[in-house]
Amino acid sequence: MHAPKLPSFFKTENSKRFMFKPRYYDESKERIEQLKKAGKSPLKFKRQKMKHPAQKGRARIIIFLIIILSLFAYKFIIN
């Protein structure tokens, strides 16, 4: 059941629509979208060389020193 139609000066049967065109242009975003459409990736990955054994040993020493220093600091704060 429909409501009765009354005469009116302001008839709007359909909602008004508009086309919004943004003013901001992001060149990098546009380039990325074009690359996605083309199926190309702008990123190139290089394999990292294996670390020298001396670098691994140095990292262990640094971690060991941090642990010892934090234990000394904890002992001085508590006492």
KARALIN-V552265 format. One record per pair of residues at least 4 apart in sequence whose ideal C-beta (glycine too) atoms are under 8 Angstrom apart, sorted by the first residue. I is the first residue (numbers start at 1). J is the second residue. D is the distance in Angstrom with one decimal. If there is no record, write none. Layout:
i: <I:I>
j: <J:J>
d: <D:D>
This chain:
i: <12:25:26:27:28:29:30:31:32:32:33:34:35:35:35:51:51:52:53:54:55:56:57:58:59:60:61:62:63:64:65:66:67:68:69:70:71:72:73:74:75>
j: <16:30:30:31:32:33:34:35:36:42:37:38:40:41:42:55:56:56:57:58:59:60:61:62:63:64:65:66:67:68:69:70:71:72:73:74:75:76:77:78:79>
d: <7.4:7.3:6.4:6.3:6.4:6.5:6.5:6.4:6.4:7.6:6.6:6.3:5.0:7.1:5.8:4.6:5.9:7.7:6.5:6.3:6.6:6.8:6.5:6.4:6.5:6.2:6.3:6.4:6.6:6.5:6.1:6.2:6.5:6.5:6.3:6.3:6.4:6.4:6.2:6.3:6.3>
